[in-house]
Amino acid sequence: MNETSATGARPANTLDLGLVGNGSFGALLDARGRVVWSCLPAFDGDPAFCALLEPKLEGGDWAVELEDFERAEQHYIGNTAVLRTVLHDAHGGAVEQVDFAPRWRQHGRFYRPVMLVRTVRPLAGKPRVRIRLRPLADWASRVPERTWGSNHLRFLLPGMTLRLTTDAPLRLVRDALPFVLDRELRFVLGPDETLTRPIQSFVDDARRQTEDYWFEWARYLSLPLEWQEAVIRSAITLKLCQYEDTGGVIAAMTTSIPEAPGTQRNWDYRYCWLRDAAFVVRALNRLGATRTMEEYIRYIFNLVAGDESELQPVYGIGFERELAEEDVPDLRGYRGMGPVRRGNLAWLQKQHDVYGSVVLASAQLFFDQRLRQPGDVAMFERLEPLGERAWALHDQPDAGLWEFRGRAHVHTYSAVMCWAACDRLARIAARFGLGDRSGLWRLRADTIRGRVLAEAWNAERGHFADAFGGERLDASLLLLADLGFIEARDPRFVATVEAIGRDLKRGHGLFRYIAPDDFGAPETSFTICTFWYIDALAAIGRRDEARAMFEAVLARRNPLGLLSEDLAFDTGEAWGNFPQTYSHVGLIIAAMALSRPWQSAV
C-alpha cells in the first residue's frame, strides 16, 4: 500500500502516481488522489489536467483537499484499474476517495466513455474538505470558460465540453468552499451529456461493472506462478495504453518527463512507436491477452492501406504521420525542468527495425488457433511488401532503435529485425504451403543472417557490436537470442552478454549505451534494458543471478507497482515518461522466464 505523509523525505512532485483509464483516455493521480495529468479527449489531446508539468497559471488539477492533512494511503482495488485513496487528518478524521474510468461490455461492444468517476465519503471523525476542480485549456495558456446549472459545472475545452455532474452542493464545488464531509458524494466528470438516471445508481452500477470487467479480464491471463501481482498490474497498465478506437498503443501517457535531473532528454511519448507497440503485443500474447494484437494489426493495416509500404517509426494514434515538435511556453516542466515538448521529430527518422517489428507482432495471427479471425493468405500478402522493404534496407544506415538524431550507422539490431521480418514471412508461407514464397524469404533471411554474423561480430573485442564494423556495445544486442537469431548458449552470444554486464551494468541497472550521443552521456538506467539483461542471464544459465536482479528491480517500482522509463542508479528514483510500456513489457517477459513452473507448487 502506498502511504505518504505531509512531511515526507521525497520531493512533493514525484512519479509516485497511479493510472486510471479505459482505452479511450487516461488520468494520472498523485499519492493524495489529485488528478495531475490527463489529456482530453484522448491520449494525444490537450492536457486539461497538467499540474504534473507545473503550469504558470494556477490549476490544472482535480483535488479533494483535506484540512490539517497528515497522511495518505493508496492502493488499487484487486486486479482492477480502480484506485482507492484514504486521506487522514491530524484529528483522527479520514476520507475515502475512489477513482475509476468506466469500462464494461454493453450492447455487444465496450462502454468506455471519456469519463472519470469519483466517490468521496467520510470514514472517521468530522473531516473538512475542499473540492478543487481546475482544468486549463490550450496547453495551460488559459483558464477555460465555465458555466453551471442546478447540479453540474461545464468547462469549454478545445475539442470537447467537459461536464461535472454531482450530488454535492454545487456552490461548494464551484467556489471551492471548505465544508464538513458528512455523507458520501459522487462526481461524474465527462462529456456534456445529462445523466439519464440518478447519479447514485449510475455510479454504483458503473463501479460494480468496471470492477467486474477487470477481474474477469485478469482471470483469463496465463500467469506465471511467481510475481503474479506485479505481472497483473503490468498487464493492466499495458492494456490501458492502447487507444481502442484505432488500435494504436502509446509509449507512455506523458510528455517531457526528463530521463535524468536537469537533462534536455525529455520527449513527447503520447504516440504509437511501431517497435514499442510490437513489444506490448508480444508481452500480452504470452499472457494470452490476444485482443490487443488483433486491434494493433488493424491499426497497422490502416497505416499501410493501398500500396504504401514505407513505414515511419512513430505515428499518431489517429494515424497521423506528421508529429511536428515544438516547445510549449506555458508549462514550466516536471519540477521546473523544461522545456515541455509537444510532438516528436522521430517521425522523420529512418529506423529500419520497424518492418521486423510489425511482422513479428503479426506472426501469431497465423499460428494461434484460438483466434476468431486468424491470419490468411491475403493477410500474408499484405505483409510481404514490408518484408521487401526489410530486405532492401537491411544493410543501410539508419538512426537505430535509440533514435540518434546526429549520426547514422548500419545498426546490428536494425539488421537483425530485418532478418526477423524475412524469417517469419518464410515460416508463414510454409504454413500455407506456399513453397516458392517460403523459399524466397528463407533465402533472404539466411543471406541477412550471414551478413550480420560476418560484419557485426568484432573478433578483436570478442563480442557483437552495435553496428556493422563497430566496436561499441548497446543493450539491444541482448535480444539476439530471444528473437531466435542465435542460440542462447552460442559462445558468441554468451560473450556479448558478459561484455554488456561488464561495460553497461551499474549495480542493479543497465545503461542502454555509454558512448556520448547528441545530448551527452546517458545518466540513468533504461529500465527495459535491465530486464533484457535479466532475460539474457537466465538464457545463458545464470538464473540465480537473474532472479536476484529481478527482485531488486521489482523493489524499485513505485508504491502502486508502476514503472517509468528510467531509474537513477544511486537512489532508484524514477525518471522519464510514465508509465512506460517498454518497462512493463520487460517486467512481464522476465517474470515469465524466471518463475518456477506451476507444477512445482500444485
C-alpha positions as CSV (number, residue, x, y, z in Angstrom):
1,M,0.0,0.0,0.0
2,N,1.2,3.5,-0.9
3,E,1.5,5.7,2.2
4,T,2.6,9.3,2.2
5,S,2.8,12.0,4.9
6,A,2.7,15.8,4.9
7,T,6.4,15.8,5.7
8,G,8.0,13.1,3.6
9,A,11.6,12.9,2.6
10,R,10.9,12.7,-1.1
11,P,10.0,15.8,-3.2
12,A,6.4,16.7,-3.3
13,N,6.3,16.2,-7.1
14,T,7.5,12.6,-7.9
15,L,6.4,9.8,-10.1
16,D,4.5,8.1,-7.3
17,L,1.5,8.2,-9.5
18,G,-1.5,5.9,-10.2
19,L,-3.1,5.4,-13.6
20,V,-6.8,5.0,-14.3
21,G,-8.3,4.8,-17.7
22,N,-10.4,2.7,-20.0
23,G,-8.9,2.5,-23.5
24,S,-10.3,5.9,-24.5
25,F,-8.2,8.2,-22.3
26,G,-6.1,8.0,-19.1
27,A,-5.5,10.0,-16.0
28,L,-2.6,10.1,-13.5
29,L,-3.3,10.7,-9.9
30,D,-0.7,11.6,-7.2
31,A,-0.3,10.0,-3.8
32,R,-3.1,12.2,-2.4
33,G,-5.5,11.3,-5.2
34,R,-5.2,14.5,-7.0
35,V,-5.6,14.3,-10.8
36,V,-2.3,15.9,-12.1
37,W,-2.3,14.7,-15.7
38,S,-5.0,13.9,-18.2
39,C,-5.1,14.7,-21.9
40,L,-8.6,15.2,-23.4
41,P,-10.4,13.9,-25.3
42,A,-7.7,11.3,-25.9
43,F,-4.1,10.4,-25.1
44,D,-2.7,12.9,-27.6
45,G,-5.1,15.7,-26.7
46,D,-4.9,18.9,-24.8
47,P,-3.7,18.3,-21.2
48,A,-6.6,19.8,-19.3
49,F,-5.0,18.4,-16.2
50,C,-1.4,19.3,-16.3
51,A,-0.2,20.1,-12.8
52,L,2.4,17.4,-13.2
53,L,4.3,19.8,-15.5
54,E,3.8,22.9,-13.4
55,P,1.6,25.3,-15.4
56,K,2.3,29.0,-15.0
57,L,-1.4,29.6,-14.4
58,E,-2.9,28.3,-11.2
59,G,-4.7,25.0,-11.5
60,G,-4.5,22.1,-13.9
61,D,-5.7,19.6,-11.3
62,W,-8.7,18.0,-9.6
63,A,-8.2,17.5,-5.8
64,V,-10.0,16.7,-2.6
65,E,-8.1,18.8,-0.1
66,L,-8.4,17.6,3.5
67,E,-7.9,20.3,6.2
68,D,-5.0,19.5,8.5
69,F,-3.8,16.7,6.2
70,E,-1.5,14.2,7.9
71,R,-1.0,11.2,5.7
72,A,-2.5,9.2,2.8
73,E,-2.8,5.6,1.9
74,Q,-3.4,4.3,-1.7
75,H,-4.0,1.1,-3.5
76,Y,-5.8,-0.5,-6.5
77,I,-8.9,-2.5,-5.8
78,G,-7.7,-6.0,-6.5
79,N,-6.9,-6.8,-10.1
80,T,-8.6,-3.7,-11.5
81,A,-7.9,-0.1,-12.7
82,V,-10.0,1.3,-9.8
83,L,-7.9,3.4,-7.4
84,R,-8.7,3.9,-3.7
85,T,-7.1,6.7,-1.7
86,V,-7.6,7.3,2.0
87,L,-6.7,10.7,3.4
88,H,-6.1,11.1,7.2
89,D,-6.1,14.4,9.1
90,A,-4.3,15.3,12.3
91,H,-7.5,14.9,14.4
92,G,-8.4,11.3,13.6
93,G,-10.6,12.1,10.7
94,A,-10.4,10.1,7.5
95,V,-11.8,10.3,4.0
96,E,-12.0,7.6,1.3
97,Q,-11.8,8.6,-2.3
98,V,-12.3,6.1,-5.2
99,D,-11.5,6.9,-8.8
100,F,-12.1,5.0,-12.0
101,A,-12.9,5.3,-15.7
102,P,-16.0,3.2,-16.6
103,R,-15.4,0.2,-18.8
104,W,-17.6,-2.8,-19.4
105,R,-19.3,-4.8,-22.2
106,Q,-22.7,-3.3,-23.2
107,H,-24.9,-4.0,-26.3
108,G,-22.2,-6.1,-27.9
109,R,-19.4,-3.6,-27.6
110,F,-17.3,-1.9,-24.9
111,Y,-18.7,1.1,-23.0
112,R,-15.6,3.3,-22.4
113,P,-16.6,6.9,-22.3
114,V,-14.1,9.8,-21.8
115,M,-15.3,9.9,-18.2
116,L,-13.7,9.9,-14.7
117,V,-15.9,8.9,-11.8
118,R,-15.1,9.8,-8.2
119,T,-16.7,9.0,-4.9
120,V,-15.7,10.7,-1.6
121,R,-17.0,9.6,1.8
122,P,-16.1,10.0,5.4
123,L,-14.6,7.1,7.2
124,A,-13.9,8.6,10.7
125,G,-14.2,11.9,12.6
126,K,-15.5,15.1,11.2
127,P,-13.2,15.8,8.2
128,R,-13.4,19.1,6.4
129,V,-12.6,19.1,2.7
130,R,-12.4,21.5,-0.2
131,I,-13.0,20.3,-3.8
132,R,-10.8,22.0,-6.3
133,L,-11.6,21.3,-10.0
134,R,-9.4,23.5,-12.1
135,P,-8.8,22.3,-15.7
136,L,-6.8,24.5,-18.0
137,A,-7.0,24.9,-21.8
138,D,-4.8,25.2,-24.8
139,W,-1.7,23.7,-23.2
140,A,-2.2,25.6,-20.0
141,S,-2.3,29.0,-21.7
142,R,-5.7,30.0,-20.4
143,V,-8.5,29.2,-17.9
144,P,-11.5,27.8,-19.9
145,E,-14.8,29.4,-19.9
146,R,-17.1,27.9,-17.2
147,T,-20.9,27.7,-16.9
148,W,-23.1,25.9,-14.4
149,G,-26.6,24.6,-13.9
150,S,-28.5,23.2,-10.9
151,N,-26.3,20.1,-10.5
152,H,-23.5,20.5,-12.9
153,L,-20.4,22.5,-14.0
154,R,-19.3,22.9,-17.6
155,F,-15.8,23.7,-18.9
156,L,-15.5,24.7,-22.5
157,L,-12.3,22.9,-23.6
158,P,-10.7,22.6,-27.0
159,G,-12.4,19.7,-28.8
160,M,-14.9,19.0,-26.1
161,T,-17.1,20.4,-23.4
162,L,-16.3,18.8,-20.0
163,R,-19.2,18.4,-17.7
164,L,-19.1,17.6,-13.9
165,T,-22.4,16.2,-12.6
166,T,-22.5,15.8,-8.8
167,D,-24.8,15.3,-5.8
168,A,-22.6,17.6,-3.8
169,P,-23.9,21.1,-3.2
170,L,-22.9,22.8,-6.4
171,R,-21.7,26.1,-4.9
172,L,-19.3,24.3,-2.5
173,V,-17.7,22.8,-5.6
174,R,-18.0,25.7,-7.9
175,D,-16.4,28.2,-5.4
176,A,-14.0,25.6,-3.7
177,L,-15.6,26.3,-0.3
178,P,-14.5,24.2,2.7
179,F,-17.2,22.0,4.3
180,V,-17.6,19.1,6.7
181,L,-17.9,15.9,4.8
182,D,-20.8,14.1,6.5
183,R,-22.0,11.8,3.7
184,E,-20.9,10.1,0.5
185,L,-20.6,12.3,-2.5
186,R,-20.4,11.3,-6.1
187,F,-18.7,13.1,-9.1
188,V,-19.0,12.2,-12.8
189,L,-16.6,14.2,-15.0
190,G,-17.1,13.6,-18.7
191,P,-18.9,14.6,-21.9
192,D,-21.5,17.3,-21.8
193,E,-24.4,14.8,-21.6
194,T,-27.1,14.7,-19.0
195,L,-27.3,11.5,-16.9
196,T,-30.5,9.7,-17.6
197,R,-30.7,8.0,-14.2
198,P,-30.0,9.1,-10.6
199,I,-26.3,9.7,-10.0
200,Q,-26.1,7.3,-7.1
201,S,-27.4,4.3,-9.1
202,F,-25.3,5.2,-12.1
203,V,-22.1,5.5,-10.1
204,D,-22.7,2.4,-8.0
205,D,-23.5,0.3,-11.1
206,A,-20.6,1.8,-13.0
207,R,-18.1,0.8,-10.3
208,R,-19.5,-2.7,-10.0
209,Q,-19.4,-3.3,-13.7
210,T,-16.0,-1.8,-14.1
211,E,-14.5,-3.9,-11.3
212,D,-16.2,-7.0,-12.7
213,Y,-14.7,-6.3,-16.2
214,W,-11.2,-6.0,-14.9
215,F,-11.5,-9.0,-12.6
216,E,-12.7,-11.1,-15.5
217,W,-10.0,-9.8,-17.8
218,A,-7.3,-10.6,-15.3
219,R,-8.8,-14.0,-14.6
220,Y,-8.0,-15.3,-18.1
221,L,-4.4,-14.2,-18.1
222,S,-1.9,-17.1,-18.4
223,L,0.2,-16.0,-15.4
224,P,3.5,-17.3,-14.1
225,L,3.4,-18.9,-10.7
226,E,5.6,-16.2,-9.1
227,W,5.2,-12.4,-9.1
228,Q,1.6,-12.6,-10.1
229,E,0.6,-9.3,-8.6
230,A,3.4,-7.5,-10.5
231,V,2.5,-9.2,-13.8
232,I,-1.2,-8.4,-13.5
233,R,-0.5,-4.8,-12.7
234,S,1.8,-4.5,-15.6
235,A,-0.7,-6.2,-17.9
236,I,-3.5,-3.9,-16.9
237,T,-1.2,-0.9,-17.4
238,L,-0.3,-2.1,-21.0
239,K,-4.0,-2.6,-21.7
240,L,-4.7,1.0,-20.6
241,C,-2.2,2.3,-23.1
242,Q,-4.0,1.1,-26.2
243,Y,-6.3,3.6,-27.9
244,E,-9.1,1.2,-28.9
245,D,-10.7,3.5,-31.4
246,T,-7.8,2.7,-33.8
247,G,-5.7,0.0,-32.1
248,G,-2.6,2.2,-31.6
249,V,-0.5,1.7,-28.5
250,I,1.2,4.8,-27.0
251,A,4.7,4.6,-25.5
252,A,3.6,6.4,-22.3
253,M,0.9,8.7,-21.0
254,T,3.1,11.7,-20.6
255,T,5.4,14.2,-22.4
256,S,8.6,15.8,-21.2
257,I,9.4,13.9,-18.0
258,P,13.2,14.1,-18.3
259,E,15.3,11.0,-18.3
260,A,17.6,12.4,-15.6
261,P,17.5,15.6,-13.5
262,G,18.1,18.7,-15.5
263,T,18.7,17.0,-18.8
264,Q,17.3,18.1,-22.2
265,R,16.3,14.5,-22.8
266,N,12.6,15.0,-22.4
267,W,10.3,13.9,-25.2
268,D,6.6,13.5,-26.1
269,Y,5.7,9.8,-25.8
270,R,1.9,10.1,-26.3
271,Y,2.2,8.4,-29.8
272,C,2.5,5.0,-31.2
273,W,6.0,3.7,-31.9
274,L,5.6,0.6,-34.0
275,R,8.5,-1.0,-32.2
276,D,7.2,-0.3,-28.7
277,A,3.7,-1.4,-29.6
278,A,5.0,-4.6,-31.1
279,F,6.8,-5.4,-27.8
280,V,3.5,-4.7,-26.0
281,V,1.7,-7.1,-28.3
282,R,4.3,-9.8,-27.8
283,A,4.1,-9.5,-24.0
284,L,0.3,-9.6,-23.8
285,N,0.3,-12.5,-26.3
286,R,2.4,-14.5,-23.9
287,L,-0.2,-13.9,-21.2
288,G,-3.0,-15.0,-23.6
289,A,-4.4,-11.5,-24.0
290,T,-4.6,-11.5,-27.8
291,R,-7.2,-8.9,-28.4
292,T,-4.5,-6.2,-28.2
293,M,-2.7,-7.9,-31.1
294,E,-5.8,-8.1,-33.2
295,E,-6.6,-4.4,-32.7
296,Y,-3.0,-3.4,-33.3
297,I,-2.8,-5.3,-36.6
298,R,-5.9,-3.4,-37.6
299,Y,-4.0,-0.2,-36.8
300,I,-1.0,-1.3,-38.9
301,F,-3.1,-2.3,-41.9
302,N,-4.8,1.2,-41.9
303,L,-1.3,2.7,-42.0
304,V,-0.2,0.7,-45.0
305,A,-3.5,0.9,-46.9
306,G,-3.1,0.8,-50.6
307,D,0.4,0.4,-52.0
308,E,2.2,2.2,-49.1
309,S,5.0,0.1,-47.7
310,E,7.3,2.7,-46.3
311,L,7.0,2.9,-42.6
312,Q,7.8,5.7,-40.2
313,P,9.0,4.6,-36.7
314,V,6.1,6.5,-35.0
315,Y,2.6,7.7,-35.8
316,G,-0.3,9.4,-34.0
317,I,-3.0,7.3,-32.5
318,G,-5.3,8.6,-35.3
319,F,-2.8,7.5,-38.0
320,E,-1.2,11.0,-38.1
321,R,2.1,10.9,-40.0
322,E,3.4,14.4,-39.2
323,L,4.1,15.0,-35.5
324,A,5.7,18.4,-35.6
325,E,7.8,19.0,-32.5
326,E,7.6,22.3,-30.6
327,D,8.2,23.7,-27.2
328,V,5.2,24.7,-25.0
329,P,5.8,28.0,-23.2
330,D,3.1,27.9,-20.5
331,L,4.3,24.8,-18.7
332,R,7.5,25.0,-16.7
333,G,8.1,21.3,-16.8
334,Y,8.4,18.4,-14.4
335,R,9.9,20.0,-11.2
336,G,10.5,23.1,-13.4
337,M,12.8,21.1,-15.7
338,G,11.7,22.3,-19.2
339,P,11.3,22.5,-22.0
340,V,7.9,20.9,-22.4
341,R,7.6,19.4,-25.8
342,R,4.5,18.7,-28.0
343,G,5.1,16.4,-31.0
344,N,8.1,14.3,-31.8
345,L,10.6,14.6,-34.6
346,A,11.3,10.9,-34.6
347,W,8.6,10.7,-37.3
348,L,11.1,12.0,-39.7
349,Q,13.8,9.4,-38.9
350,K,14.7,6.2,-40.7
351,Q,14.6,3.2,-38.3
352,H,14.7,0.0,-40.3
353,D,13.8,-2.3,-37.4
354,V,10.2,-1.2,-37.7
355,Y,9.5,-3.7,-40.6
356,G,10.6,-6.6,-38.5
357,S,8.6,-5.3,-35.5
358,V,5.4,-5.2,-37.5
359,V,5.9,-8.7,-39.0
360,L,6.8,-10.1,-35.5
361,A,3.7,-8.6,-34.0
362,S,1.6,-10.1,-36.7
363,A,3.1,-13.6,-36.8
364,Q,1.0,-15.2,-34.0
365,L,-2.1,-14.4,-36.1
366,F,-1.1,-17.2,-38.4
367,F,-0.5,-19.9,-35.9
368,D,-2.9,-19.3,-32.9
369,Q,-6.0,-21.4,-33.4
370,R,-7.9,-19.6,-30.6
371,L,-8.4,-16.5,-32.8
372,R,-11.8,-15.9,-34.4
373,Q,-10.2,-14.3,-37.4
374,P,-6.8,-15.9,-37.9
375,G,-4.3,-14.7,-40.5
376,D,-4.9,-15.9,-44.0
377,V,-3.1,-15.9,-47.3
378,A,-4.5,-12.4,-48.1
379,M,-3.1,-11.0,-44.9
380,F,0.3,-12.7,-45.6
381,E,0.3,-11.0,-49.0
382,R,-0.3,-7.6,-47.3
383,L,2.8,-8.2,-45.1
384,E,5.1,-9.1,-47.9
385,P,5.7,-5.5,-49.1
386,L,7.0,-4.8,-45.6
387,G,9.3,-7.7,-46.0
388,E,10.5,-6.3,-49.3
389,R,11.4,-3.1,-47.5
390,A,13.2,-5.0,-44.8
391,W,15.3,-6.9,-47.4
392,A,16.1,-3.7,-49.3
393,L,17.2,-1.8,-46.1
394,H,18.9,-4.5,-44.0
395,D,22.4,-3.1,-44.8
396,Q,21.5,0.6,-45.0
397,P,22.4,3.2,-42.3
398,D,19.6,4.3,-40.0
399,A,19.0,6.2,-36.7
400,G,18.6,2.9,-34.9
401,L,16.2,2.0,-32.1
402,W,17.7,4.6,-29.8
403,E,16.8,7.3,-32.3
404,F,20.2,9.0,-32.6
405,R,19.5,12.5,-34.0
406,G,23.0,13.3,-35.1
407,R,24.5,10.1,-36.6
408,A,23.5,7.1,-38.7
409,H,25.1,3.6,-38.9
410,V,24.1,0.1,-40.1
411,H,22.9,-0.9,-36.7
412,T,23.1,-4.5,-35.8
413,Y,19.6,-4.6,-34.1
414,S,18.0,-3.0,-37.2
415,A,19.6,-5.6,-39.5
416,V,18.6,-8.4,-37.2
417,M,15.0,-7.2,-37.2
418,C,15.1,-7.1,-41.0
419,W,16.2,-10.7,-40.8
420,A,13.3,-11.4,-38.4
421,A,10.8,-10.0,-41.0
422,C,12.1,-12.3,-43.7
423,D,12.4,-15.3,-41.3
424,R,8.8,-15.0,-40.1
425,L,7.5,-14.5,-43.6
426,A,9.2,-17.7,-44.6
427,R,7.5,-19.5,-41.7
428,I,4.1,-18.1,-42.5
429,A,4.5,-19.0,-46.2
430,A,5.4,-22.6,-45.3
431,R,2.3,-22.7,-43.0
432,F,0.2,-22.2,-46.1
433,G,2.2,-24.5,-48.3
434,L,3.5,-21.6,-50.5
435,G,6.7,-23.2,-51.4
436,D,8.1,-20.6,-53.8
437,R,7.4,-17.8,-51.4
438,S,8.8,-19.7,-48.4
439,G,12.0,-20.5,-50.3
440,L,12.4,-16.9,-51.3
441,W,12.0,-15.5,-47.8
442,R,14.2,-18.2,-46.3
443,L,17.0,-17.4,-48.8
444,R,16.8,-13.7,-47.9
445,A,16.7,-14.4,-44.2
446,D,19.8,-16.6,-44.4
447,T,21.6,-14.0,-46.5
448,I,20.9,-11.3,-43.9
449,R,21.9,-13.6,-41.1
450,G,25.2,-14.4,-42.7
451,R,25.9,-10.8,-43.3
452,V,25.2,-9.8,-39.7
453,L,27.3,-12.7,-38.3
454,A,30.2,-11.6,-40.5
455,E,30.0,-7.8,-40.1
456,A,28.6,-7.2,-36.6
457,W,31.0,-9.6,-34.8
458,N,34.1,-7.9,-33.6
459,A,36.7,-10.6,-33.3
460,E,39.3,-8.4,-31.7
461,R,36.9,-7.5,-28.8
462,G,35.2,-10.8,-28.7
463,H,31.6,-9.7,-28.8
464,F,28.9,-8.4,-31.2
465,A,29.0,-4.7,-31.8
466,D,26.2,-2.2,-32.0
467,A,26.8,-1.6,-35.8
468,F,28.5,-3.2,-38.7
469,G,32.2,-2.8,-38.4
470,G,31.7,-1.2,-35.0
471,E,33.4,-1.6,-31.6
472,R,30.7,-0.4,-29.2
473,L,28.1,-2.2,-27.2
474,D,24.5,-1.4,-26.7
475,A,21.8,-3.3,-24.8
476,S,19.7,-4.2,-27.8
477,L,22.3,-7.0,-28.5
478,L,20.8,-8.8,-25.6
479,L,17.7,-9.6,-27.7
480,L,19.6,-11.6,-30.4
481,A,18.7,-14.9,-28.7
482,D,15.1,-14.0,-27.8
483,L,14.5,-13.2,-31.4
484,G,15.8,-16.6,-32.5
485,F,18.7,-15.1,-34.4
486,I,21.3,-17.1,-32.4
487,E,21.2,-19.8,-29.8
488,A,21.4,-18.5,-26.2
489,R,24.3,-20.9,-25.5
490,D,26.3,-19.9,-28.6
491,P,29.7,-18.7,-27.2
492,R,29.3,-15.5,-29.2
493,F,26.1,-14.6,-27.5
494,V,27.4,-15.6,-24.1
495,A,30.5,-13.4,-24.6
496,T,28.3,-10.5,-25.7
497,V,26.1,-10.8,-22.6
498,E,29.2,-10.9,-20.4
499,A,30.7,-7.9,-22.1
500,I,27.5,-5.9,-21.7
501,G,27.4,-6.9,-18.0
502,R,31.0,-5.6,-17.6
503,D,30.6,-2.4,-19.5
504,L,26.9,-1.3,-19.3
505,K,25.8,-2.6,-15.9
506,R,25.9,-0.5,-12.8
507,G,24.6,-2.1,-9.6
508,H,21.1,-3.4,-10.4
509,G,20.6,-1.3,-13.5
510,L,21.8,-1.1,-17.1
511,F,22.7,1.7,-19.5
512,R,21.3,1.3,-23.0
513,Y,24.8,2.5,-24.2
514,I,27.5,4.6,-22.6
515,A,29.0,6.4,-25.6
516,P,28.0,10.1,-25.6
517,D,25.3,11.0,-28.1
518,D,23.7,14.2,-29.3
519,F,22.9,15.2,-25.7
520,G,26.0,14.0,-23.9
521,A,26.5,10.8,-21.9
522,P,23.4,8.9,-20.5
523,E,23.0,9.2,-16.7
524,T,20.2,6.8,-15.7
525,S,19.5,3.1,-16.3
526,F,17.0,2.4,-19.0
527,T,14.6,0.0,-17.3
528,I,13.7,-2.3,-20.2
529,C,17.4,-2.8,-20.9
530,T,17.8,-4.1,-17.3
531,F,15.0,-6.6,-17.9
532,W,16.7,-7.6,-21.2
533,Y,19.9,-8.3,-19.3
534,I,18.0,-10.3,-16.7
535,D,16.4,-12.4,-19.6
536,A,19.8,-13.0,-21.2
537,L,21.3,-14.0,-17.9
538,A,18.6,-16.6,-17.4
539,A,19.0,-17.8,-21.0
540,I,22.8,-18.4,-20.6
541,G,22.2,-20.3,-17.4
542,R,22.8,-17.7,-14.7
543,R,19.3,-17.9,-13.3
544,D,20.1,-17.3,-9.6
545,E,21.8,-14.0,-10.5
546,A,18.9,-13.1,-12.8
547,R,16.4,-13.7,-10.1
548,A,18.2,-11.6,-7.6
549,M,18.5,-8.8,-10.0
550,F,14.8,-9.1,-11.0
551,E,13.8,-8.8,-7.3
552,A,15.9,-5.7,-6.9
553,V,14.2,-4.0,-9.9
554,L,10.8,-5.0,-8.7
555,A,11.5,-3.3,-5.4
556,R,12.1,-0.1,-7.3
557,R,8.6,0.1,-8.8
558,N,6.5,2.9,-7.4
559,P,4.2,2.2,-4.5
560,L,1.4,1.2,-6.9
561,G,3.6,-1.1,-8.9
562,L,4.2,1.1,-11.9
563,L,7.4,1.9,-13.7
564,S,8.7,4.9,-15.7
565,E,11.3,4.8,-18.4
566,D,14.4,5.3,-16.4
567,L,15.7,4.7,-12.8
568,A,18.5,6.6,-11.1
569,F,21.4,4.2,-10.3
570,D,22.1,5.5,-6.8
571,T,18.7,6.4,-5.4
572,G,16.4,4.2,-7.6
573,E,14.2,7.3,-8.2
574,A,12.0,7.1,-11.3
575,W,12.7,9.4,-14.3
576,G,11.4,9.5,-17.8
577,N,7.9,9.3,-19.2
578,F,5.3,7.4,-17.2
579,P,4.0,4.8,-17.1
580,Q,6.4,3.4,-19.7
581,T,5.0,0.5,-21.7
582,Y,8.5,-0.7,-22.6
583,S,9.3,-1.1,-18.9
584,H,6.2,-3.1,-18.1
585,V,6.8,-5.3,-21.1
586,G,10.2,-6.1,-19.7
587,L,8.8,-7.0,-16.3
588,I,6.3,-9.4,-17.8
589,I,8.7,-11.2,-20.1
590,A,11.3,-11.5,-17.3
591,A,8.8,-12.8,-14.8
592,M,7.6,-15.5,-17.2
593,A,11.2,-16.5,-18.0
594,L,12.3,-16.7,-14.3
595,S,9.2,-18.1,-12.5
596,R,9.2,-21.6,-11.1
597,P,6.7,-23.8,-13.0
598,W,3.2,-24.3,-11.7
599,Q,3.9,-28.0,-11.3
600,S,6.4,-27.1,-8.5
601,A,3.6,-25.7,-6.3
602,V,0.4,-27.6,-7.2
